[in-house]
Amino acid sequence: MSEKKFRKRNYWFNIRKELAPGCGTILTVCSFSIPLLVWVTVSYVPFIWHPDIKLEISADREGVTTVFTAGDRVSKEFFPTFLKGVREENNLVLSARKENNPLSVTRRENIKRLRHLAPLGIANGWLESDEQQNDKKLFELWKGLAEGTLISTEIILNKENLEIIKDNWNVLTKASPDFNLKLYPTEALLKLLPQGVPSNPVYLPAPHEVLSAGWSDFNTVPENGMPTMWERYRHSLTIIFWGFAYSCMLGIPLAILCGSFDFFSKLHEPFIDFFRYMPAPTFSVLFVAFLGTSDAPKIMLVFIGTFFQLVLVIANTTRLLENSLIEAAQTLGANRRQLLTRIILPGILPNLYNDLRILLGWAWTWLVIAELIGEKTGLTGFIDTQGTRYNFDRVFPVIILIGLTGFFTDRLLHWLRHLFFPWTEEARQAPKGLLTRFLLSLNDRNTCFWHTK
């Protein structure tokens, strides 16, 4: 193999060698598209993995305590048992009719059987979501399907269910040609057979279900005075901001002192190093006890969760500053205050900025725990409520929103680093777009102006 071919073959895997910007962009796109492709494949390719059946039409069964409704999921192993049980009950009804001794049930029981078509009516737009118990409209729905004037396009009825609809309609018209609840028959109607489609488990909804639920939640004003999703989002951002801000205000000065003076290091770091191993959530009861149940204990948890790590990380960054810079300043007669403000702080600022950017991501990991303290609020309160109800299609959009917020915040801060610290090696070697070059040129002009003055 020629040297040129060898280099080309090993270009992607050279140790500690940066790829070209175009190659890096391709890999960045793959980093996001591959997990998304796996999710789409698992959700939509029929022969991959669909352990459940999502019910589009359901039915009640006798002698069982578990009631399934449209939208519920049952395992593929259980679905045939469910279907067989409903068929057996229908066969009993048909056998009794053949013997001219039809089974009798309450009118309420027959009405419940008719209401199992409501999800089909909603899916096709024939019923509104709040009309599932509008028996007059359901009467018209059964009529249209039985007579063929309505044809379902969203949920395709199988042949057996179409026959059941026609059979039930014949019983209904004999007892009550026009809609009249008092004349509803007491002769047992047939139950619709359960129908469903292959589905992921409830904890892994398909992408289109997540998008639909997320769009609905973020564009709907809740009833009963509950906060909107955008209000919850702003509340969560407030918790993160203040918790991390307090951590920075107290932690950065202490960390710089610990990294600069062995006195402060020996005085504070042993306890800080000990305390950081204590799980912050264990103090949540104490926070609620003396701070109440509002936002204060939540902010305190984010503060505790980031403060101790922040001090140790930035103290170590301070120690990594080249000692020759400090010695040169001391040779020129700089005192302790000048060493701190003119040498140490400017010298560590680029790395300090990077540390804070990484530690901000750490603060986001505490959000979910913090918002469960006291009164459940923000995005986490919504996640907790919907998760207990198994509405995971409504949980995923919020999780994705938190991830996107953290990711784009990090990317923005990374981009701003090149503008704040253009003299660093990383900023000089980084590829620069038009906007970056324009802002850097403005920065250079301002610098020249102040030097001239």
N, C-alpha and C positions, 0 to 999 in steps of 0.2 A: 504494500500500500504506500503510495507516494505521500510525502510530508504534507502537501497541500490538502489531499483528501483526508489525511489524519486530523489535521487542524479543523477542517470543516465538520468532520464527524464529531469531534469533541468540543466544538465551540459552545454548545449549550451547557456543558458540565465542567468548564474550566474552574479550578479552585481559586476562590477569591478574585475572580475576574468579572467585572460588570458586563452585562449584556448590553447590546445596542438598544436605544430607546424604543425602537419599533418592536423588537423581540420582547422587551419588558412589558409593553402594552398588550401584546398578544397573550402573554402569560397571566397578566392581571385580568383580562377579559375571561380567560379560561377558569381562573380562580373562582369567579362568580357563576359562570355559565355551566360548569360541570355539575355542581350541586343542584342547580335549578333543573338541569336536564335529567338528573337522576330522579328528582321529585316528580317531574312531568311524566317520565317513563313509568314510574311506579304507579302513578295515578291513572294514566290513560291507556297504556298498552294492556289489552285484556288478558294476555296469557302470562304476564309477569308475576304479579302478587296482589291478589284481592281476596283476603281471607274472610271478608264480610259481605253481606247483602244489605244494601240500603233500601228500606221499604218505601215504595211509592204508594202502594195501597195496602192497608192492613185490615185485620179483622179481630174481633174478640172471640175468645174460646171459653168453653165451659170448664169449670173445675180447675182453673189455674189462677194464680195470684198475680203473675206478671202480665201486664197489658202493654202491647206494642202498638205504637201509632206510626203514621207515615213520617218518614225522616229518621226513625230509629234504625239501628243496625243490629243484625243478628248474624251469627256465624254461618258459614256455608254448610257446616255439618248439622246445625239445628234447623235451618230453613225447610228442608224436606219434611221434618217432623211437624213443624208448624203448619205447613201446607196440607199434610196428610190429616191432621187433626180437624182442620176446617172442612175438608172434603167429607170426612166421616160424619160430621154434624149435618152437612147439607144432604148427605145420603139418607140420614134418618128422617129429615123433613120430606124428601121425595118419596121414601118408602111409605110414610104415613099417608101421604096424598093418594098413592096408588090404592091403598086399602080403604079409601074414602073416610079416613079418620085423621084429618090434618091436625098437626100439633098446634097448640095455642100458646101464645106468649103475650106479654103486656104490650100495649101500644108504644110505651117508652122504649122497650127492647127493639121493636121494629124501627122506630125512629133512629136509634143508635146505629142500626145496620145501614140505614139509608145515608147517614152522615159520613160513612166511610168513603163516599165519593167526593167529599168536600176538597181534599187536597188536589184531586184531578181538576176540579172546577177552578181552583185558585191558580194552578199551574198553567191552565189554558186561558186565563183571564176572564172566565165566565162568572167568577165570584171574587169579591174582595177578601182580604185576609181576615177581616172582622165579621164575615158572613158565614162562617163555618157551621153555625147553628141556626141559620135562617132557613127554616124548614120549607117555606113557600118557594124560595129560589131553588132549594135542593129538589123539590118536587118537579119543577120545570126542567132542572138538569137531568133527572132520571128520564123524564119524558123525551127530551131531545135526543139522548143517547139511545133510548129504546126504539124510537121511531126513525133514527138515522139522520135527523136534522142537525145534530151536533156530532162532530167527529174529532176526537182528541188527537192532537198532534204532539203534545208535550209528553204525555204518558200513553204509550200504545197499549190499549187493552187487549189481552189475549182472548182467544175464541171462547174459552170457558166463561170468562167474566162477562163477555158480551151476551152470552146465552142467559147468564144469571140475571143481568139487567133486564132483559126482555121478559124473563119469567116473573120477576118481581113486579114489573110494570103491569103485567096482566092481572096479578093479584090486587095491586093498588087500584087499578081502574074499575075493577068489579066492585070494590068496597066504597071507593070515593073517586068518582070520575073527575070532580073538581077538587081543588085543595081544600080540605076540611079536616083538621086534626081530630075532631070528635068522631069522624067516620073512618079514621085510619083502621086498617084491618088488625085483628088479633091473631089471625092465622100466621104462623111463623114464616117470615120471609127467608130466602136463601142468603147466606153470607157471601160477600165478595171474597174471592180467593186472594191470598197475599201475593203481591207482585213486587219485584225489586230489581235492582241493577247491581252488578259487582262493585264493591266499594273498598276503599282503604278502611282501616280501623278508625274509630271516632277521634283518636288522638292524632291522626295524620290526614286532615281533610285535603281535598284536591285543590290545586291552585285557583281554579275559577270560583270555588266556594269561598276561599279566603278573600279573594278580590271583591266578590259580591258583598260578603259580610262586612268587610272593612269600609267599603264605599258607603254602605247603608249606615253604619255606626257613626261615621264622621260627617254625614250629611243629614242626620236626624236629630231633632231636639227631643231629649227624653221627657217623659211625663213625670209628674209628681215632684217637679222642681229639682230633679237630679242634674248634676253638671253635664255639659256636653263633652264630647271627647276632646275637643280643642281646649276646653277649660281644664280638663284633667291633664292634658299634655303640658300646658303652661304651669300648672301646679307642680308637676314632677320636675320640670326644668328649674323652678324656684328652689325646690329642696336640694337639688344637686348643686346649684350655683352657690347658695349660702353655706352649705356644708363644706364645700371645697374652698370657698373664699376664706372662711374662718380658719380652716386648716392651713392655708397659705400665709395668712396674716400672722399667725402665731408660730407656725412651723419653720418658715424660711429664715427669719432672723436667728432663731435658736439653732437651726442646722448650720448656718454659716459660722456662728460662734463655736459650735462643737467641732467643726472642721478646721477652724483656725486656731483655737486655743485648747491645749490639752486639759486645762483646768475645767472648762465647760464640758469637754468630752467625758472626762472621768466622773464628773458630777451628775450628768444627765443621761448619757447613753446606756449605762448598765440597766437603769430602771426602764427606759424606753424599750430596750431590747427585750427585757422581761415582759413588759406589759403588752407588746405587740402579739404575743402568742395567746393572749386571752381572747376568746371569741367575743367580738363586739356585741352581737345580739344578746348575749347573756346579761348585758347591762340594761336592756330595754325596759325591764320592769322598774329599775331605779330611775331611768330617765322619765318614765311616765309618772312616777311617784312625786318627783320634785319639779317637773316641767309641764305637767298636764298632758292632755290627750290631743292637743292640736299639732301644729307643725314643729314646735320646738324640739321634742324628743326625736323626731325624724331627722332634722338637721344635725342634731347632736350625734346620732348614730353615724351619719356620713362623715362627720368631723372625726369621731373616734376611729372609724374604719380607715381613714387616710392619713391622719396626723402623724402617727408613730412611724409608719413606713416612710412618709415624706421626710421626716427629720433624719432618719438613718441614710436614706438614699442621697439627699442633698449634702449631708455632712461628708459622705464618701466622695461625692463629686468635688466638693471644696478641697479635700485632701489631695485630689489628683492634679490640682493646678501645679504647674512646674515651679519647683522651689527656687530656681534660678531667678525668676521674675521678682520674687519677694526679696531675695538677697540683693539683687541689683537696686531695688528701691531703698532698701535699708542702707546701702552704701551711699546713696544720694541724700540720705538724711530723713527719709520718711518716717513719721511716727506711726503708732498703732492705728489711729483713726484714719490716717491717709492710706495705710496699707489695706485696710478694710474697704474703704470707699473708692480708692483710685486704682488698686491693683487686684485684690481678691475678687470683689464683686464684678467689675467689668470682665475679668479673666474667666470667671465661671459662667457668665450670663448665657452664652449659647447652649452650654450643656445643662444649665439650670432650666432653661426654657424647654429643652427636650425632656428632662425629668418630669416637669410639671405636665407636659402633654401626655406622657405615659401614665402618670398618677391620676390624671383626670379620668382616664379609662377605668382605673381602679375604683374611683368614686361611683361610676355608673353601676358597678357590680353590687353596690350596697343599696341601690335605689329600691329594689324589690323588697328587701327585708325592712328597710326604713319605713316604707309607706304602709306596712302592715302593723306598725306599732300604734297602739291606741286606736284611734278612729281610722279605718281603712280609707285611704284617699288616693287621688291621682290615678295614673295608669295601672298601678298595681292593684288598687281596689277593684278596678274593672276586671283585670285578669283573674283575681281570686274569685269574684262572684261568678263569672262565666265559666271558669274552670270547674267549680263545684257542680255546675249544671251540665257539664260535658259539652259546652258550646265552644269547642276548640277552633271552629272556623272563625269565631270572633276573638279568640285569644291570639292566634297567629299574627293578625295585622298589627296588634299592639307590640308584640315581641319584635317584629320586623321594624316597626317604627323606632323603637328604642335603639336597635342595632344600627339603623341608617343614621339616626341622629348622632350617635357616638362616632360612627365611621366618618361622616362628612365633616363633623367638628374637628376630628383628628386631621383629616386631609387639609382643611382650611388652615389650621394652626401650623401644619408642616409647610404649606406654601408660604405663609406669612414669615416663617423663620428666615427664608431667603431674603426677604425685604428688611427684616429687623437686623440681621447679621450678615450683610453681604460680603464681609471680609473673610468669613470662614471658608475652609477648604471645600466643605460640602456644598456651600452656596455657589462657589466659583465653578465647580465642575458640573453642577446640575444643569440639565437642558432648560432653556428659558424661552417661554412663549412671548408673544407680542405684548400682552398686558404686563408680564413680569419685567420685561426690558423697559417698558415705558415708565413704570413706577420706580425702577432702579435709577433711571435717568433723572427723574424728579428728585430722588433722594440725593443723588450726586450734586445736583445744582444747589439744593438747600445747604449741603455740607460746604460747598465752595463759598456760598454767600456768607455763612457764619464765620468761616475762616478769614474771609476778606475783612469783615467787620472787626 
